[in-house]
C-alpha cells in the first residue's frame, strides 16, 4: 500500500462475537442445525406493546433526526427508572442515549482513557471490552476473578492498580459467567476507586436477568463521591429482547456525558 494504516489498528482485532454471528448465519443458510451460544440474546421476541409502539411511530412519521443525547421524553423516563429501580439520582444533562449499550461503553472509553493509560478488566469478560479499550489507545489490564464463584477479586484488583489506572470496566450480572457481584464487593471496589481516583464503568445491561434469589446492586448508588466516578451503562436489548433495535444509554457526571454526546453527534444520529 502507498500509505500505512493508523497505528491504533495494529492493536485492534475487531469483534469475535460479530464474526461468529456471520459464521452461524452462513451455516444456517447451508441448512445446518445450529444452536447459537455465541451472543447474549433472549430467546423470546420483543413484547407486542413495544412492537406496536414502534410501528405507530413509523406510521406517525417519527423518523427524523433526534438530539444527539436522545429525545427529552426518553431521558426523563431513564432518569425515573434509575431513581426507582437503582436508587441513583441523575439530572437530564447527565444522561445520553446511544446506538446500543455497546456504543455507550466505547464512547466512555474514548472519553476516560487514552495512550499511556490503563483500564482494569476482570476476566472472563465480554470480548468487546478489550477492543474498545485498545481503540481508545489505552492498555487493557486483565485481572482474574475469584475461582470459586466468579466474584470480583478485590486483592487482585488492588495489586493491579498503578498511577496509570484510569478506569475499571465491570459487568454485573456478568457476561459470560452469570455472576451477580455482591453489594459488599462493589462497595470495596468503590472504595478503591475513590482512594486511587479512577472511574468505574458499570455495564448493567443484564440487570433484569437475575435468578436464585440474587439481587442486582448499582455501584453508583453508594454515595455522591462514588457516583461522581461512575459511568452507568444500560439499555433495552436484554430485558426487552430488543437487541436489533440498538438502543442504550449512559449516565454519569455531566462533563463526561457532554463529551460522550459530542462523540455520538459526530458518529451517529439514529438513536431516539
N, C-alpha and C positions, 0 to 999 in steps of 0.2 A: 504494500500500500504506500501511497505517496506520503501520507502522514500517519503518525501514531495515534492510538486512542488515548483518551483521558487516563491518567494514572490510576484513578479510583477503580477503573474497570478491571485492573489486574487482580483485585481482591474480591471482586463481585461475581458470584456464580449463578444468580437467579434463583427462582423458587422451585425446589424439588417437588413440592405439592402440585404446582401448576403443571409441571412436566408429567407427573403421574396421572393427573386428570385427563390430559391429552392422550396418554397411553391407554388408559381404561376406556375412553371413548372409542379409540381405534379398535381395540379388541372386541368391544360390544358390536361395532359395525361389522366385524368379521363373523359375528354370530356366536362369540364365546360367552359362556355363562360366568359372569364376573360378579363377585361380591366385593364392593369397593370399601376399603377401610382406610383410605389414604387422606380423606378430607373430613373436617369437622362439620357435618351437615345433618340436621334432623331427618328422621325417616318419615316425617309427616309433611303435609303440604301447608302452605301459608293459609291461615284461617280465612274463612269465607268473607267475614266482615272487612278484613283488610283488602282482599282482592276486589270486593265491590267498591270500596272507597277509592282504590287505585283506578279502577275503570271509570268511576264517576269523575275523578279529577281529569282524566283524559278527555272525557266527553264534554267537560266544562272548559276545555282549552287551558287547563292549568299546566301548561307545557313549556313555559318560557323560562328565561334565566331567573335565578333567585339570588339573594345576597350571598356573598362568599362564606358567611358564617351560618347560613341557614335561615329559613323564614322565622319571623318572630314567634308565631304560634307554636312551632315545633320546639324552639328553645325554651319557651315558657313551660311546656309540658315536661321537657327534660329536667329543668330546674325543680319542678314539682315532684317528679319521680325520685330524684336523688335526695330530696328533703324527706319524703315519706318512706322510701324503701331503704335508703342507705344512711340516713342521718347526717347528710352533708349539705350545707347551705352554700349555693353559688348565686352570684349575680348574673344577669343576662350577658354581660360582656366577658364573662368567664366561661362561656360555652361556645363551642363551634361544632358544626356538623362536618361530616367527611364522607368520602366515597367508600364507605365501609370502615370498620374499626381499623383495618389494615392501613389505610391512608392516614388515619389519625396517629397511629403509632409511628409510622415512618416520618410524618411531619414533626412529631415530638422529638424524634432522634435528630432531625436536621436542626432543630432549634437548640437543643440542650447540649449536643456533643459535636466535636469536630476533630480535625487532625491533632494527634498528640493526646487526646482524651481517651479514657477507658470507661466502658459500660459493663457492669456486672450482669451476668446471665446465668441464673440457676438452671442446671441441666439434669434430666432431659427437658427440652423445651421445644416450642414450635419453631420449625426450621427457618421461618422468615425473619425472626428477630435478628439472627446473626447477620443476614444480608442487609437489613435495614441499618444496622449499626455501621457496617462496613461502607455502605453507600454514603453515609454521613461523614465518612472519613475517620471515624473513631475505631477503636480496637475492642472487640468483644472479649471479655474475661470470663471464662467458664468456671462456674462454682458448683460442685456436686451438692445434691440434696441428701437428706438422711436416707439410708438404705432400707430402714425398717418400715417407713410409712410415707416416703417421698416428701416429707415436710421440709421447710427451709432449714438448712444447717447454719445457724447463726454464727457459730465459731468459724466455719469455713468462709462465710461472707466477711466477717471482721478481718480475717487474715488476708483476704484478697483486696481490701481497701488500700489505696495508695493516694498520694497527693493528686494524681491524675484522674481519680474516680469522679465522674460527673453524674452518673445515674445508675440505677439498677432497674431492670425490667422484670416484673413478676406477673404471673398469670394465675389467678385463683377464681374459681376452680381451674385446675391446671390442665393444659393440653401439652403433652399426651397422657400424663399419669392419672388424671382424675382427682388428684389430691386437693382438698379444700384447706387452705392454710388457716391455722387457728388464730384466734384473736391474740393469744399470748405471743405467738411467733411474730405476728405483724406489728405488735406493739414494740417488741425488741428490735425488729428491723427499723421501725420508725425512729427509735431512739438512736440507732447508729447513723441514720440519715441526718438527723439533727446535729449529732455530735461531730460528724465529719463533713457536714454541709454538702450533701449530694441529693439528687432528686430520685423519687420513686415513680416510675411509670407503671401504673397498675392496670393491667388488662383484665377487665371484669366481664368480658363478653359471654362467659359461661355461667354467670351468677345464678341463673334460674335452674341450672341443671345440677342440683344437689340432691343427694339420696342418703338413706340410712341415718337420718337424724342430724346430718351435718348442717351447719349454718354458715352462710356467706357473710364475711365481715369486710367492710370497706376501710382501707387503711387511712384514707383522707378524713374519716370521721373521728380520729383520735383526738386531735387538737388543732387549733388555728396554726400553730407552728409547723405541724406535720402537713396540714392541708396546703400550706404555702410552699411545700417542697414536693407536692404530689401532682401528677397529671393522671387523672382518672379517665380511662377509655372504655367505652361500651358501645352497644349498637343493638340492632334488631334481628340480626342474622340467626342466632341460635335459639333464643326464646320464642321467636315467632316464625321460624323456618323461612326467613327472608334473605337467604344467602345471596341470591342473584339480584336482589333489589339494590344492593350496595349502599346501605345507609347506616352510618355510625356517627359517633360524636366523641368529643374530648372536653374535659372540664379541668380547670386549673387556674393559677394566678393570671390575672388579666394581661400583664405584659407578655407572657408566654403564649396565651391564646391569641392575642392580637397578631403576633408574628406567624403563628400557625395558620391563621386565617389568610394572611398575605400569601403564604405558600399555596393555599387552596385556591385563592383568587387567580393565581398565576397558572396553576396546573389544571384546574377543573372548575366547571360551573354547572355541574349536572345534579348536585345533591339538593335536597329541599330544606 
